[in-house]
């Protein structure tokens, strides 16, 4: 049986998972593909630690460029992470006409355009199924399953660390810092959790999904990103009492066919929405197409074997293309003949949950409602609880939909109002 | 731009949806594919009714064989339904080497083997994404997304009519007959709902999923099928009080690598399981792979445009293969080098919900518990409510796991016991 040689760059958790998966399911993959996928070379700076998988002598190397250039290596898998070195390796492989599988969302979101152009120029494949959603076949579903649909919206819970923290804050009533510490101890959060909890990991994934849905490379720097670092237990409880869960959401919407809205932020999701039932480290992506309606993809968005599952799925696809002599059966990112642009933030419409610490004075609430009304924002409901001896009254306002420009103006006026104390909490509501 | 001509057989709801979808999203599909998909011919016995879509003169025909043979028709879409005529048309198209898209689950489940062999012999494509799950890209996900996984289990809510009825029985407390009548009036159930409510539609889909997962053509006649026709409101309420929803489930399990368990039956699903949150006409499929873990696919399992979405996705795939000159990039059904067989029903292990109408006598319950114990079945819990003047006491027994053989023996003994009245209700529990 024909063997297809694979070169692995980066032998961390995911790399070891890919080797384990290919070994464990070798017969079954060979059955399905009609060829054997064999890891011929692995490059890593550390070639001595035990990764719990058997590796033949001569497979491990510290020289990534030599692995890429090795004649036995027909497909290169980039699992190095980071941007600059990973990019160099990916470009080296593509330059040699070798197809590449990568799970590197940061690389694609920030430097994807150059990589996609290089792959097209060299007429070779770049697959990146594991860059979004780990084991969930969302990229395949979006690019191929929904190829007949105009994508109207995508809502994604795309970061397992954040979802774990939010689930624990909600179910155990613990503050953010305590849950983050616990997540780090359990290995659910990195030693430096910034990329996750400040929303950048989710934003990288959102950019990739938007590119796939709309056929344009998103300007990464323009995406509005807000993480969960400042989320307070108090808001989790208010949201709960109002029938909502708070989730870190990537929101991608295309309502008018040319402008695409892309945002990452913690948002209130109604309890009767399926996304509200996505707990712990699980991810889920809700895609609405103009033919298919609402669909949901759910599964493990990270981790050794789930991520390896998708890397191996990509390897099988590329191997099929190689065996048939037809690379690039699907374009990496589809083309759009229509100009698509990132929607100006100020024009986006939204509903808001607003929590204010007001002075306990008769006209405080009147001041706030006047500011909202002056800025064309109508109020859906107000929740004001008895004052518990503190000098400020916590007031939660749920608004109807209005533009971000109006909200920005209103929040500015509120910040300046004498009756408003502390930071104003503003959370989007996604129904 | 290259045009790829499509011939549509059957111009009912789905056929009109395919035409509508191809027209509505024509530019976008052409962008993504690099070619235009154009419906050149449509065959139906009724060529006069208005389907709400524009059709050029000369496209409609009552002669399906002429449409299949038309030189302008490069891909044939079979939406005729039923088995014998649909099979003849599909075989005619394949015989001419023309690729086929079908949404016909009954045809594939009962006559799939001959069709798949013919497609292979003629080296042409047969795609059937819309045969399971309507708009949900489950077939693509299973065959391609999870090509690196051994599939451990699949749980599917695959029939929208049944799920609508079960949801209404649960949320409105209405009996089966009343909800069925309402579903028929709303168009959610066919005039003859037998295929749906007796579980055969779900079983057809289960057979297709099992074939894809395990690379063998399931013996359709051997699949154990039970529908929801006899489900009583009383059991819906007991299940609810115990923390379960009742769902019509296709259950496919492969625990020991060679025997595959395939069953269709109403089952109790715990409220904290995502499948319990799948309501109304929606479908969902939970797939567990040995690498990816648990995943869920959710969406509209039927209907005009959701089904058309998947038919068009298949057309784009086939068109890509045609443009590249490489049919059969993925096998229709994967091959397995390992012998896989349908698991003998009696060897399957399960937990059960059992409801009995017992005589109101001191030793009734003792008789039942002895029968269960004698057949190696342990009891997890018993729910016996006060007798409400009727002569029989309703008793619900929740068991631990035991083999179907033991349950069959126990149910036989219970049926024969003097203290047991009426039909015994037996529902599987899937945790």
HADDOCK unambig.tbl for C-alpha pairs under 7 A between the chains (distance, minus, plus):
assign (segid A and resid 21 and name CA) (segid B and resid 291 and name CA) 6.78 0.50 0.50
assign (segid A and resid 25 and name CA) (segid B and resid 148 and name CA) 6.78 0.50 0.50
assign (segid A and resid 25 and name CA) (segid B and resid 149 and name CA) 6.81 0.50 0.50
assign (segid A and resid 25 and name CA) (segid B and resid 150 and name CA) 6.89 0.50 0.50
assign (segid A and resid 29 and name CA) (segid B and resid 147 and name CA) 6.76 0.50 0.50
assign (segid A and resid 29 and name CA) (segid B and resid 148 and name CA) 5.89 0.50 0.50
assign (segid A and resid 31 and name CA) (segid B and resid 335 and name CA) 5.89 0.50 0.50
assign (segid A and resid 31 and name CA) (segid B and resid 336 and name CA) 5.72 0.50 0.50
assign (segid A and resid 31 and name CA) (segid B and resid 337 and name CA) 6.34 0.50 0.50
assign (segid A and resid 32 and name CA) (segid B and resid 334 and name CA) 5.37 0.50 0.50
assign (segid A and resid 32 and name CA) (segid B and resid 335 and name CA) 5.89 0.50 0.50
assign (segid A and resid 135 and name CA) (segid B and resid 292 and name CA) 5.34 0.50 0.50
assign (segid A and resid 136 and name CA) (segid B and resid 295 and name CA) 6.85 0.50 0.50
assign (segid A and resid 137 and name CA) (segid B and resid 141 and name CA) 6.25 0.50 0.50
assign (segid A and resid 137 and name CA) (segid B and resid 145 and name CA) 5.52 0.50 0.50
assign (segid A and resid 141 and name CA) (segid B and resid 137 and name CA) 6.25 0.50 0.50
assign (segid A and resid 144 and name CA) (segid B and resid 313 and name CA) 6.44 0.50 0.50
assign (segid A and resid 145 and name CA) (segid B and resid 137 and name CA) 5.53 0.50 0.50
assign (segid A and resid 145 and name CA) (segid B and resid 310 and name CA) 6.69 0.50 0.50
assign (segid A and resid 145 and name CA) (segid B and resid 313 and name CA) 5.40 0.50 0.50
assign (segid A and resid 146 and name CA) (segid B and resid 309 and name CA) 6.70 0.50 0.50
assign (segid A and resid 146 and name CA) (segid B and resid 313 and name CA) 6.09 0.50 0.50
assign (segid A and resid 147 and name CA) (segid B and resid 29 and name CA) 6.75 0.50 0.50
assign (segid A and resid 147 and name CA) (segid B and resid 313 and name CA) 5.46 0.50 0.50
assign (segid A and resid 148 and name CA) (segid B and resid 25 and name CA) 6.77 0.50 0.50
assign (segid A and resid 148 and name CA) (segid B and resid 29 and name CA) 5.87 0.50 0.50
assign (segid A and resid 148 and name CA) (segid B and resid 309 and name CA) 5.84 0.50 0.50
assign (segid A and resid 148 and name CA) (segid B and resid 312 and name CA) 5.52 0.50 0.50
assign (segid A and resid 148 and name CA) (segid B and resid 313 and name CA) 5.66 0.50 0.50
assign (segid A and resid 149 and name CA) (segid B and resid 25 and name CA) 6.81 0.50 0.50
assign (segid A and resid 149 and name CA) (segid B and resid 309 and name CA) 6.64 0.50 0.50
assign (segid A and resid 150 and name CA) (segid B and resid 25 and name CA) 6.88 0.50 0.50
assign (segid A and resid 291 and name CA) (segid B and resid 21 and name CA) 6.77 0.50 0.50
assign (segid A and resid 291 and name CA) (segid B and resid 305 and name CA) 4.86 0.50 0.50
assign (segid A and resid 291 and name CA) (segid B and resid 306 and name CA) 5.44 0.50 0.50
assign (segid A and resid 291 and name CA) (segid B and resid 309 and name CA) 5.55 0.50 0.50
assign (segid A and resid 292 and name CA) (segid B and resid 135 and name CA) 5.34 0.50 0.50
assign (segid A and resid 292 and name CA) (segid B and resid 305 and name CA) 6.06 0.50 0.50
assign (segid A and resid 292 and name CA) (segid B and resid 306 and name CA) 3.88 0.50 0.50
assign (segid A and resid 292 and name CA) (segid B and resid 309 and name CA) 5.57 0.50 0.50
assign (segid A and resid 293 and name CA) (segid B and resid 306 and name CA) 6.62 0.50 0.50
assign (segid A and resid 294 and name CA) (segid B and resid 299 and name CA) 5.87 0.50 0.50
assign (segid A and resid 295 and name CA) (segid B and resid 136 and name CA) 6.83 0.50 0.50
assign (segid A and resid 295 and name CA) (segid B and resid 298 and name CA) 5.30 0.50 0.50
assign (segid A and resid 295 and name CA) (segid B and resid 299 and name CA) 4.20 0.50 0.50
assign (segid A and resid 296 and name CA) (segid B and resid 297 and name CA) 5.82 0.50 0.50
assign (segid A and resid 296 and name CA) (segid B and resid 298 and name CA) 4.79 0.50 0.50
assign (segid A and resid 296 and name CA) (segid B and resid 299 and name CA) 6.34 0.50 0.50
assign (segid A and resid 297 and name CA) (segid B and resid 296 and name CA) 5.83 0.50 0.50
assign (segid A and resid 297 and name CA) (segid B and resid 297 and name CA) 4.88 0.50 0.50
assign (segid A and resid 297 and name CA) (segid B and resid 298 and name CA) 6.46 0.50 0.50
assign (segid A and resid 298 and name CA) (segid B and resid 295 and name CA) 5.31 0.50 0.50
assign (segid A and resid 298 and name CA) (segid B and resid 296 and name CA) 4.80 0.50 0.50
assign (segid A and resid 298 and name CA) (segid B and resid 297 and name CA) 6.45 0.50 0.50
assign (segid A and resid 299 and name CA) (segid B and resid 294 and name CA) 5.85 0.50 0.50
assign (segid A and resid 299 and name CA) (segid B and resid 295 and name CA) 4.20 0.50 0.50
assign (segid A and resid 299 and name CA) (segid B and resid 296 and name CA) 6.34 0.50 0.50
assign (segid A and resid 305 and name CA) (segid B and resid 291 and name CA) 4.86 0.50 0.50
assign (segid A and resid 305 and name CA) (segid B and resid 292 and name CA) 6.06 0.50 0.50
assign (segid A and resid 306 and name CA) (segid B and resid 291 and name CA) 5.43 0.50 0.50
assign (segid A and resid 306 and name CA) (segid B and resid 292 and name CA) 3.88 0.50 0.50
assign (segid A and resid 306 and name CA) (segid B and resid 293 and name CA) 6.62 0.50 0.50
assign (segid A and resid 309 and name CA) (segid B and resid 146 and name CA) 6.70 0.50 0.50
assign (segid A and resid 309 and name CA) (segid B and resid 148 and name CA) 5.83 0.50 0.50
assign (segid A and resid 309 and name CA) (segid B and resid 149 and name CA) 6.66 0.50 0.50
assign (segid A and resid 309 and name CA) (segid B and resid 291 and name CA) 5.56 0.50 0.50
assign (segid A and resid 309 and name CA) (segid B and resid 292 and name CA) 5.56 0.50 0.50
assign (segid A and resid 310 and name CA) (segid B and resid 145 and name CA) 6.68 0.50 0.50
assign (segid A and resid 312 and name CA) (segid B and resid 148 and name CA) 5.54 0.50 0.50
assign (segid A and resid 313 and name CA) (segid B and resid 144 and name CA) 6.44 0.50 0.50
assign (segid A and resid 313 and name CA) (segid B and resid 145 and name CA) 5.42 0.50 0.50
assign (segid A and resid 313 and name CA) (segid B and resid 146 and name CA) 6.10 0.50 0.50
assign (segid A and resid 313 and name CA) (segid B and resid 147 and name CA) 5.47 0.50 0.50
assign (segid A and resid 313 and name CA) (segid B and resid 148 and name CA) 5.67 0.50 0.50
assign (segid A and resid 320 and name CA) (segid B and resid 329 and name CA) 6.53 0.50 0.50
assign (segid A and resid 324 and name CA) (segid B and resid 326 and name CA) 6.67 0.50 0.50
assign (segid A and resid 326 and name CA) (segid B and resid 324 and name CA) 6.70 0.50 0.50
assign (segid A and resid 329 and name CA) (segid B and resid 320 and name CA) 6.53 0.50 0.50
assign (segid A and resid 334 and name CA) (segid B and resid 32 and name CA) 5.37 0.50 0.50
assign (segid A and resid 335 and name CA) (segid B and resid 31 and name CA) 5.91 0.50 0.50
assign (segid A and resid 335 and name CA) (segid B and resid 32 and name CA) 5.91 0.50 0.50
assign (segid A and resid 336 and name CA) (segid B and resid 31 and name CA) 5.73 0.50 0.50
assign (segid A and resid 337 and name CA) (segid B and resid 31 and name CA) 6.33 0.50 0.50
